[in-house]
Amino acid sequence: MILKNKNMALLPLLAALLAGCSTPPKTVRTQPDAVYLLDAGDEITITVSGEQDISMRFKIDTSGTINYPYIGDVQLKGKSPDQVSKEIADKLRGSYLQAPMVTVAVAEFRKIYLLGEVKKPDGYAWEPGMTAEKAIALAGGFTDRADRHDIRLRQAHSGKLLENLASDSAIQAGDTVIVGMSFF
């Protein structure tokens, strides 16, 4: 009889422990960035209205700079295309052109990377509006061994690893999505 009462006293504790184990982890959602910032791997076109000889295409290397005719090195990394347009126009104005109209556009965005339990892990071109779900679809979807609730994100701009990523979370250019393996 005493043994039975000791077991009964442990039941609430056991129930509380089991309830804690069955609670799914909270999902993390990321929001899209308001303005796209250029970085290594982006390919841009710089168009100067009426000036074909200085309208060109560049791929941004790891230094984040390009050497532009007549003005030299221009830092692009961490700037929006509009900021770069204004900077180039300001440097061309006066001694080279009276009123330059410069447009900077992203011709090709840098890649996102998908690793882990996706059918085709690789780097894929980022697109505005990219979510974790869309990125996984680009990689052919989940494998049979994928844990669909174990999605992690390594953010390119901060290096921070986010766990339990929601499928509708925004993915930014350069980010890495990692799908974990299920053990059951």
C-alpha positions as CSV (number, residue, x, y, z in Angstrom):
1,M,0.0,0.0,0.0
2,I,2.8,2.5,0.8
3,L,4.5,1.7,-2.5
4,K,1.3,2.4,-4.4
5,N,1.0,5.9,-2.7
6,K,4.6,6.8,-3.6
7,N,3.9,5.9,-7.3
8,M,0.7,8.0,-7.2
9,A,2.7,11.0,-5.8
10,L,5.1,10.8,-8.8
11,L,2.3,10.8,-11.4
12,P,1.7,14.6,-11.5
13,L,5.5,15.1,-11.8
14,L,5.7,12.6,-14.6
15,A,2.7,14.2,-16.4
16,A,4.3,17.6,-16.1
17,L,7.6,16.3,-17.6
18,L,5.8,14.6,-20.4
19,A,3.8,17.7,-21.2
20,G,6.9,19.7,-21.4
21,C,8.5,17.2,-23.8
22,S,5.6,17.2,-26.2
23,T,5.4,21.0,-26.6
24,P,6.7,21.9,-30.0
25,P,9.5,24.6,-30.1
26,K,8.4,28.1,-31.1
27,T,8.9,29.0,-34.7
28,V,11.0,32.0,-35.7
29,R,9.8,34.3,-38.5
30,T,12.1,36.7,-40.3
31,Q,10.8,39.8,-42.1
32,P,11.9,41.0,-45.5
33,D,14.4,43.9,-45.6
34,A,12.9,47.2,-46.8
35,V,15.7,48.1,-49.1
36,Y,18.0,45.7,-51.0
37,L,21.7,46.3,-50.2
38,L,24.4,45.3,-52.7
39,D,27.1,42.8,-51.8
40,A,29.6,40.4,-53.3
41,G,28.1,38.1,-55.9
42,D,25.5,40.6,-57.2
43,E,25.7,41.5,-60.8
44,I,24.6,45.1,-61.7
45,T,24.2,47.2,-64.7
46,I,25.1,50.9,-64.6
47,T,23.4,52.9,-67.4
48,V,24.2,56.5,-68.0
49,S,21.6,58.1,-70.3
50,G,23.1,59.0,-73.7
51,E,26.5,57.7,-72.8
52,Q,26.9,54.1,-74.1
53,D,30.6,54.0,-73.6
54,I,30.3,54.3,-69.8
55,S,27.1,52.2,-69.5
56,M,28.3,48.7,-68.4
57,R,27.7,45.6,-66.4
58,F,29.7,44.6,-63.3
59,K,29.9,41.6,-61.0
60,I,30.7,42.7,-57.5
61,D,33.7,40.8,-56.0
62,T,34.6,40.2,-52.4
63,S,36.1,43.6,-52.0
64,G,32.7,45.2,-52.7
65,T,34.2,47.8,-55.0
66,I,34.3,48.4,-58.8
67,N,36.6,50.5,-60.9
68,Y,34.4,52.8,-62.9
69,P,35.6,54.9,-65.9
70,Y,36.6,58.5,-65.2
71,I,35.9,58.3,-61.4
72,G,37.9,55.2,-60.2
73,D,36.9,52.9,-57.3
74,V,33.3,53.0,-56.1
75,Q,32.3,51.1,-53.0
76,L,29.1,49.2,-53.6
77,K,28.9,46.8,-50.7
78,G,26.2,47.8,-48.2
79,K,24.6,50.4,-50.4
80,S,21.3,50.4,-52.3
81,P,21.2,50.7,-56.1
82,D,19.7,54.1,-55.7
83,Q,22.5,55.3,-53.4
84,V,25.1,54.1,-55.9
85,S,23.2,55.8,-58.8
86,K,23.3,59.1,-56.9
87,E,27.0,58.7,-56.0
88,I,28.1,58.0,-59.5
89,A,26.0,60.8,-60.9
90,D,27.5,63.2,-58.4
91,K,31.1,62.2,-59.3
92,L,30.4,62.4,-63.1
93,R,28.7,65.8,-62.8
94,G,30.7,68.9,-63.7
95,S,34.0,67.9,-65.2
96,Y,32.6,65.0,-67.3
97,L,28.9,65.6,-67.8
98,Q,26.5,68.5,-67.2
99,A,23.5,66.6,-65.8
100,P,24.1,62.8,-65.8
101,M,21.2,60.5,-65.4
102,V,22.5,57.3,-63.9
103,T,20.5,54.1,-63.2
104,V,21.9,51.2,-61.3
105,A,19.9,48.0,-61.5
106,V,20.5,44.5,-60.2
107,A,20.9,42.2,-63.2
108,E,21.5,39.1,-61.2
109,F,21.1,38.7,-57.4
110,R,23.6,36.8,-55.3
111,K,22.7,33.2,-54.4
112,I,21.0,31.6,-51.5
113,Y,22.2,28.2,-50.4
114,L,20.2,25.1,-49.3
115,L,21.8,22.3,-47.3
116,G,20.7,19.2,-45.5
117,E,17.6,17.2,-46.2
118,V,16.5,18.7,-49.5
119,K,16.5,16.8,-52.8
120,K,19.1,19.1,-54.6
121,P,21.3,20.9,-52.1
122,D,23.0,23.8,-54.0
123,G,23.2,27.5,-54.5
124,Y,20.1,29.1,-56.2
125,A,19.5,32.6,-57.4
126,W,17.6,34.7,-54.9
127,E,14.5,36.5,-55.9
128,P,12.6,39.3,-54.1
129,G,9.9,37.9,-51.9
130,M,11.8,34.6,-51.3
131,T,10.6,32.6,-48.3
132,A,12.0,29.4,-46.8
133,E,9.2,27.4,-48.4
134,K,10.0,28.8,-51.9
135,A,13.7,28.2,-51.4
136,I,13.1,24.6,-50.4
137,A,10.9,24.2,-53.5
138,L,13.8,25.4,-55.7
139,A,15.9,22.6,-54.2
140,G,13.3,20.0,-55.2
141,G,11.5,19.9,-51.8
142,F,12.2,17.8,-48.8
143,T,13.8,14.4,-48.8
144,D,12.0,11.4,-47.2
145,R,14.3,11.8,-44.1
146,A,13.7,15.5,-43.7
147,D,12.4,16.9,-40.4
148,R,10.0,19.5,-41.8
149,H,10.0,21.3,-38.4
150,D,13.9,21.5,-38.2
151,I,14.6,24.4,-40.6
152,R,17.5,26.7,-39.7
153,L,18.7,29.9,-41.3
154,R,22.3,31.3,-41.3
155,Q,21.8,35.0,-42.0
156,A,24.5,36.3,-44.4
157,H,24.5,39.8,-43.1
158,S,25.0,38.9,-39.4
159,G,26.2,35.3,-39.4
160,K,23.5,34.6,-36.9
161,L,21.9,31.1,-36.9
162,L,18.1,31.1,-36.4
163,E,16.5,27.8,-35.4
164,N,12.9,26.5,-35.9
165,L,12.3,28.8,-38.9
166,A,8.7,29.2,-40.1
167,S,8.1,28.3,-43.7
168,D,6.8,31.7,-44.5
169,S,10.0,33.5,-43.2
170,A,11.8,35.9,-45.5
171,I,15.1,34.7,-47.0
172,Q,17.6,37.3,-48.0
173,A,20.2,37.1,-50.7
174,G,23.3,35.2,-49.4
175,D,21.4,33.4,-46.6
176,T,21.8,29.6,-46.1
177,V,18.8,27.4,-45.3
178,I,19.6,24.1,-43.5
179,V,17.0,21.4,-43.3
180,G,17.6,18.9,-40.5
181,M,17.1,15.1,-40.5
182,S,14.3,13.3,-38.8
183,F,15.1,10.5,-36.5
184,F,11.7,8.8,-36.7
